[in-house]
Every structure is written in C-alpha cells, then in structure tokens.
C-alpha cells in the first residue's frame, strides 16, 4: 500500500454531526485516485469516514484492499441514510480484495469504515455516469414523467431512488404496446396502473447488465391517464439501467363510453356499422335497437379480440334470446351471426371480453335502409343510415335501391343539403326541386341551375362552406376548409392536401356527398341558420 492517511482529529477535518464518537473525522476523496488509510483502536467503537461527491448519477465502483478482519464499509447519503453495506476479511499476509459497485444518484456521500479489528486498507472510487433521460424526481404518480409514444427512454434505478414513474395519456381507447428492457442487477420489475393507482398489469424477470430482461405487454385500455412504474416494491439491491418504450394504436370506436349496461346502452340504427373496443378496464359493451314490426332481424359481430369473442342478444326484460362465442385474434377474426324473428320492442346487443380484449364491429339489419336491395355494410353505410334517420336521403322507392355509387345531380344535392340545414321540403307544384333552387337563391348559394346534371366536387365544397359557415369563398378556400376540418383526405391521401388532389372538376357520388355531411355532423360542425 501507499503512504498512510490516518483519519483522526489531528487531520483538522470536520466531525460528522451524527457521530458521537469524538475521535471520528472525515477525509475527502476524489474520484479516480487511490488512497491508503489506517483504522486504529479497533475495538468496535472507532470508525473512519471518507466523503466523496457525485456530480452525476451513475455506477460507483469501490476497489481496494484490507489487512484486517471484519472490515465493514457502509455508504451514507447526505441525509445520513444508509444506501449500501459490504464487508470483507483480510490480513497482512493475505489482504482482502474490495471490489463492488453501487448505483447512486448525484449527491455527496460518506463511506463509514468500521471493524472490531485495526489495520491498513486502501480505497479507490470511480463513477460511470448513467446518462439517463428520465427526469427526477419521478418517484410517484404525482411526479410521473410524461412518456412520449414511440420514444425509447433510458432510465436509472439507484440505491437512493428505487422507483421511477411515467405517465401516458390516451385521448381515445386503444392498444398500448409496452416494452421494458431491464439491465438491473438481480431483477427488473414493471407495472401499469390506472388513474386510481389500481394495478392493471405487472411482471418481473431476472436480469443483469450482461443478460437484460425483456418485459413486453400489449394492453387494451380506455381513454385516460395511466402510469408505468419501474421497480415498484422491489428490493433495494435491484438497481441499474433500463429502457422503456410505449407505442399507441388508437381504436376506431364509433361510440364513447360508458355503455356498460342496459341503462347506458348506446342506441344504434339499422344498417349502421358500429366499431367497438373491449378494454381491460371496460370489458362489456351494450347497444340497444328498436324493432317497429314483427320481422326477421339479423345481427352480426366481426370479432378481432384476443383469443375469444362473445356476443349476446337480450330482450326488453334482459332475458337472453341468443348467445355465442368463438376463438378470434387481431389477425384471424371470427364472425358471429344470427337471424331471429322479433316482435316490436327494444332489444340489447351485448359484446363481452371477460379476459379477452380488442376491436370488433357489428351491425343489425332487417329494417330501415337495410331493406334496400343494394345495401352493404360499406364505408357509406353509417352516413346513409344517418341521412335516412334525418330525412336527408330517401333512396329510390321505385327500384328499391340506395344507388350509393351513382353520380349525384345538382338538384339531388341541393335537396339533401337544404333539407338538413333548413328543413326544406319538395315543391308541391311544378318540378319537385323548384323549392330548393328558390331557397338556394334566397340564401346566396351559388348554383349552376343544371338540376339533372352531375355535380362537380369543387361546387359541393363551395356550397358546403357557404351553408356551414355563411361565407362565400373560392373553391380553393372551400376545399382547404374541408381538409382543415378532416372532412376529406383528397382523392389520393399520399399526394397531400392540395386543391388538385381534391379533383374539383370530377363528379361526386351519392355516397361521397352524404359522407361529407355525415363527417361534418360527427365533428360537431352544424349549418348556419
């Protein structure tokens, strides 16, 4: 060993305030240097104290030798709290090797050296900074660091900071794919809690710097705030580095929660395609529909739930008329369907998870627009269902067709738009559409006065903006307004939100026209009266 540095009052160092032993004093240690010391009067009451400062959180290695038995090294933080202890035996002939490490937060620490014996020892301290991206303090839900989706965040668990919390916020229900890579000594723990601090999932796995743990989990959750806790409740020896990543896929839910029972059942229309989502914290969805006359009603569920999809039909007394289930997955969905002869009344369609989660869609046919020959549960089905319910669109009763893919004429479009905006009606004399042209002139809506001609998409955009905002603007401005309100993505979404990509000179189908109006309704954008 090198030249002795004896820790005693003769050094002139300050006494530790928590130590009663009048002969105990501290010596300061710089990182990266080797120091030689002597412990004297080893009767169990004399101790040496060595102070060092960490400017950065990291892994502190302690190396050295001891020439006496029962050499105890205790690490104390700046508040005097113990954060780690080791012991080593040695002798002059065979010095004991001190070689250990501790994961510590930035702070000033003291090494307390004690023994029932006396002798020489040496110490050298080094720090490997953690360079983590977690922001302390984040030791509870109130201090949780917001985690950005898709970002691999590096964290660090220290002896004096044993848990990290992250918050994730879901604006809509959806799937969260969580990945925790743990390089911690001994074990890596991870847990997900809801906003009430109730555990939704937890797991652990043995880990080390050389053999990291991989904790992966897909969670199906309702909208809200959730917390990811790393190392919660684990031993103080499970410390070190980890990485956490969360990815979020929004569900395509049609209705907002709650719809968890018959009293909260969401009413649905015949022909409407409902997109639903079963979450770990919301395992049952209820829907209601009304039958107006004795008829055969068909109910269909396409289930993408993990492992299994369950569906049930209840009458107005909540008695089961039909139920079924089948295995399913996000990549191999199942279809559950039944046709029942029902009497007039209210019925409930139920989809349950019971430990199985994910997306589904359903629809009910037998009345309304589903009686038309060309009804299909396509993208336009909800818009037509909404249009029929609001007397905006009626279908061709002569041919019994909705004609969704036929080009809409100017007169048909004016009828749809003005029926909804101003409760306008067909003319009782002359041409059925004369009343709509008269009202359009009164409201300052630009028309081509070509009632039987197919309508341009640009003209539709301009008329929509006039009716919904009261503004007469150019077609380019009207198209941009549709883009800004997410009513359209253009003909080719990959080509951007441009006037040309809207294809303003192209014709527009009945399906596209009513869908524009339906999307405005969904966004809460209403006509100016």
N, C-alpha and C positions, 0 to 999 in steps of 0.2 A: 504493500500500500504506500501511498504518498505521505507527505507531511501531515501530521495530525492537526485537526481543527477541533479544539475542545469546547463544547458548548457549556458555559457556566456564567456566573455573574461577572467574572473577570473580563468577559468579552465586551461588556458595556451594552449588549443588546437589550431590547425591551422585553419585559416579562409579559407572558400571555395573561390576560385578565382572568381567564377561567381556571388557571392553575394555581393551587395553593402552595405547592412546593416552592419554597423560597429560593432554591438553588437552580430551578428550571429557567432556561432562557432560550431565545430563538436565534437561529442563524439563517441568513438569507441564502438561497441557492439560485443560481442562474441555470436556465435550461442549456443542455448540451455540454456541461462541464462535469468532470468527476471530482468528488470531494471525499476526503478521508476524515473520519471522526473517531472519538473515543467516548464510550459510555463508562462513567466511573461510579463507584459506590453502588454497585449493582445489588441492592437489597430489596428491589421491587418498588422503592419509593422515588428513586431518582429517574428522571426522564430527559431526553433531548428533544428539541423542537426545531424543525427546519421549514422555513417558509419559502414558497415559490408562487409565482403569478402566471396564470394562463391568460394571454390576451385573446386567444381564440379557442372556441370549443373544439375538442378533439380527443385523440387517444394518447394518453400519457403513459410512457414506458418508464419503469423504475428498474435499474440494474445496479448490481453491486455485490459485495461480499461481506460476510460477518464471521468473526472469530470467537463467538461465544454462543452458548445455547439459549434457546427460547427468546430469540430476537423477534420482537413484535413491532410491526410498522402499521400505524393507524393513520388514515387520511381524514383530516377535518376540513370542512369548508369555512368560509369567512364568518359564518354564524356559530362555529364550533360544533356543527353537526357531523357525525361520523358518516363517511361515504364509502369506506372500504378498509379492510384489515387483512394483513398477511402475516405469517410467521415463518421463521427459518432457523435451523440449527447449524452451528459450525464450531470450529476450534482453530487454534493457531496452526496446528499441523494440517488440518483439512478444512479450510474456510467454506462456509455455506454459500451457495450461489443464490443471489436475489435476482429474480428475473420475472417480472409481472407487468401488467398494464391495467389501466382503468380508463373508462370513457367518462370524461368530465366536461362540465360546462365552463365557459370562461369565468374565472374567479380567482381569488387569492386563497391558497391552501396551505395547510400546515401538516407536515409529517411528524407524528409523535413516535419516537423510538423508545421502547421500554423493555426491560428484562429483569429477571432475578439474578442475572449474572452481569459481569462487566467485561469490557474488551474493546477491540478495534472493529470498525466497519467502514465501508465506503458506499457511496450512492452517486448515481448519475441519472438525471431526468431528461427526457425528451418528449416533445409533443408533435403529433402528426395531425394538423388541422382537419376538421371534418368537411369543411366547405359545403355544408348542407344548405338547402334552400327553404327549410322550414323556419318560420319566424316566431321566436319566443317572445313572451310566453304564449303557449298554446296548450295549456295543461288541463283544460276543461271545455265544456260546451260554450260557456260564456266567452272564452278566449279563443275559440276554434279558428284556425286559419282557413280562409276560403280556398278551396281546391279548384283549380281550373280544369275543365274537362279536356282530356287528351294530352295533358302535360305530365311528364314523368317527374315527380317531385322527390327530391332527396331529403331524407330526414335523419335525425340522430337521437338515439336514446342514451342518456348519460346516467351515471350513478345518482346524481342530484337533480335529475329531470327525467322521471321514469315513464312518462306517458305523453303522447302527442295527439291532439285532436284536430281534425279537418272537417270543414263544413262543405256540403254540396247542396245546391239549390236546384230543384226540378220545377220548371214552370208548368210542365204538363206531366201526366203519368208517363212512365216509360221504363226501359230496361237500363240498368247501370251495370256495366262490366268492370268489376274491381280486380286489380292485380296488385299484390303486395310482394315485393322481393326483399326478404329479410336476411341480412348478414350479421345478425346479432349473435352473441355468444350464448349457446345453450338452446334458446327457443325464441321464435317470433310469434307474437300474438296479434290478431286483428279482430275488430268488432265493428258492427254497424248498428247505430242507434237511431230511433226516430226522434221527433221534436219533443217527445215526452221522456226522453232518455231511456226508453224501453229497447232492449236488445232485439234486433231483427235477425241477426246472424253473428256468429263468432267462430273462430277456428284458430288453431295453432299448429306449429310444425317445428321440429328440431332444426337448428340452423347454426352456421358458423361463417366466419369470413371466407373460408375455403369452400364450404358446401351450403350455399344460401337456400333458404326456404322459398317455396313458391305457393302463395295462398291466392287462389283465383276463385271468384264467385260472380255469377250473374244474378242480380237482384231485380225483381219486378216490383216497382214502387209507384204509389200515387204521388201527385204533385206535393211539394213541400220541402222542408229543410231536413237534412239528415247529417249524421256525424259519423266519421270514421275514426276510431280510436286505435292507436298502435301501442301495444304493450300494456293495455289497461289491466290492472290487477296481477301483473306478472311479477316474478322475483326480481329483486334489485340487482341480481347478477346477470339478467338478460339485457344486455346493453350493446350498443353499436349502431351501425348504419343500416338504412333500409331505403327502399324506393316504393312510392305508392302512385298508381295511375288509375284514374276512373274515366270511363267513356260512357256517354249517354245517348241512347236512341229513343226519341220521342215516340209514344204510341199514337196511333191515328184514331183516338177516341172521338165518337160523334157527340156523346153527352158528357156533361160534367157530373162529378159526384156531388152529393151522395145519391145512390139509387140502390140502397142495401136492404130494402124490404118492400112489402106491398104498399105501405103508406108513402114510400118515397119512389115508387116505380115510375120510370120515365115513360110517358105516353109515346107511342110510335104509330106511324101511318102505314097503311097497306102499300107495299111497293118500295118503301124506304129501306135502304141498306144501312144497317147500324154497325159501326165499328166499335167494338168494346175491348176492355182490358181488365184482366184479373190480376190483382197485385197481392203481394204478401201481406199487406196491411189493408186489403179490401178484397175479400175472396168471393163475394157474391154480388151479382148484378140482377136487378129486377126491371122488367119492362111491362107495360100494360097496353092493350089494344081493345077496341070495341067492335063487336060484331053487330050489324044492324038487322040482319035477317038470317034465317036458317040457311047455312051454306057450308060447303067443304072448304076448310081453311088449311093451307099448307104452311108449316113452319120449318125453317132450315137454319142450321148453325154450321158454319165452317170454323173449326177449332184448330188453333195453332199453339195451344197450351203445352207446357212441358209435361210429357208423359200421358196426360189424360184430359179429355174434355167431357163435361157433364152438362146436360140440358134437361129442363123440366117444364111442363105446361100445367098451370093451375087454373081452376075455375074461380068464380067470384067468392066462393066460400073457402078458397085456398086449398081445396082438395086436388090431389094430383090426378090429371087426366092421362098424362103420358110422361115418361121419363126414359132417358137412355144415356149411355156413355160409351166412349171408345178411346183407344190409345191414340195419341197425337204428339206432334212436336212442331217446332217452328219450321222445320224443313219437310216434314211429312204430315200435313194437316189431315184431319178427319172431317167428314160431313155427316151430321145427324139431322134426319128429316122425318117428318110425319105429316099425314093428311088426316084431319079429324073433322067430322060433321058437328058443327057447333050451333047452338041456339043463340039468339040475341043476348048480349050481355057483355060484361067486362071480364077479360082473361089476362093472365100473367105468364110471361115467358121468362124463365129463370136460367141463368148460366152460373155454374158454381166451379170454384177452384179446388178447395179442400186439400191444399198442399201442392196444387199444380197451377202454374201461372203463365200468363202470356196473352196474346191477342186472339180475337175471334171476330167474325162478322155474322150477322143474322138478318133475316127478313121474313115478312109474313105476307102471303098472297091469298087472294080469294075475293077481295072487294077492291073498290077504287080503281086506280089506274092499272092494277094487275089483271083486270078483266079484258083489257085491250089485247088484240092478237099479237102485237109486236112489242109488248112489254118485255124487258130484260133487266136483270139487276146490274146494269152497267153504270158508268160514271154519272150518267144523267138521271138516274132513277130518283135520287133524292130531290133534285131540282124539279122534276115533273110532279112528284108527289106533293111537294110544297106548292107548286103552281096550281095544281088541281084543288088542293085544300083552300087556297085563297082566290079561287075563281079567276085565275090569270090565264090558264090554258085548259082547254076542254077536250082536245082530241077530236078526231073525225068520227062522229057517231054513225055516219052512213057506212063507212068501210070498217068501223071498229078498230081504228089504228091511231097511234100517237104520232107516227111519222117523225121520229126524232132526227133522222138523217136527211130529211128534205130541207131544201133551202127555204128560209122564211122570207115572205114578201113584206113590203113596206107596210101594207095595211094590217097584216097579222102582227107585226112587231109593234105598231102603234097601239093596237088593241091590247096586247099583253102589258105594255109599259103603262098605258094610261088607266087601264082597269086597276092596276095595283097602286099607282100613285094618286089617282083622283077618283077612284071608284066609278069610272066611266062605264057606260053601257052601249050596246049596239044600237044603231038607229032603228026606229020603228017603221020608218018610211024611207023610200029611196034605197041607196046602197047601204048595206049593213055597217059599212065603215065610215060613212059620212060624218057621224058624230065625233069620231076620233080625229079626223082631219080638221074639223071645226075647232075642237079643243086644242089641238096642236098649234093652230094659228093664234088662238087666244093666249096661249102660254109662251109664245115666241119660240117654238121648237121648229127648227129648220127641217123641211121635208122636200122630197123630190116630186111629190104629187104623182107617184107611179105606184098605185095600190097593188097592182098584180105583178110587179117586177121584183126580182130577187134583190135583197138589200146588201149594200156594201158594209164591210166590217167597220170601216172608218166612220161611216154615218151612224152606226149603232153606238160607237164610243162617244161621239159628239152629242147624241141625243141623251145618252145616259148621264153625262156630266151636266147637261142642262137641267134635266129633271131632278137629279140628286143634289145638285149644288146651287142651282139657279143661275149658273154662269154660262154665257155663250162664248165659247173659246174655239180655237182652231182644232182641227182633227189631231194634229201632233200633240197639243196640250192635253186633249181628252184621252188620247192613248197613254200618255205618260201618267195621267191621273189613275188609270186602271192599273198600270204597273206599280205605282207607288202604294196603292191600296191592296196589292196582291190579289187582284181580281183575274189577272191573266199573266201568263209567263211567255206569251208570244207563241207563234206557230212552232218554232223550234227553240226550246229553252236554252240550248247550248250556244245560241247565236246572240244572246243578250237582249236587253230590254230596249229595243230600238223601234222606231216608227215602221221601218220596212219589215222588221221581223213580225210585226203585228199583222202583216198582209192586209193593209187598209182597203185595197181595191178588190180583195177577194170576197166571195159570197159567204154567208153565215147560215148555219143550220139552225133548226128549231131547238135542238139540244144545246148548242153553244149559246144561243141567245138567252134561253131560260136559265142556263147555268150562270151566266154573268149576273143576272138579277138575284139568283139564289146566293151567290157568294157575297154580294153586297149586303144581303139580309144577314148572313152569318157573321159578317164583320160589324153589324150594328149600324150600317150606313143606310139611312132612310131618305125617301124623296122629300124635297122641299115643297110644302103645300102652298 
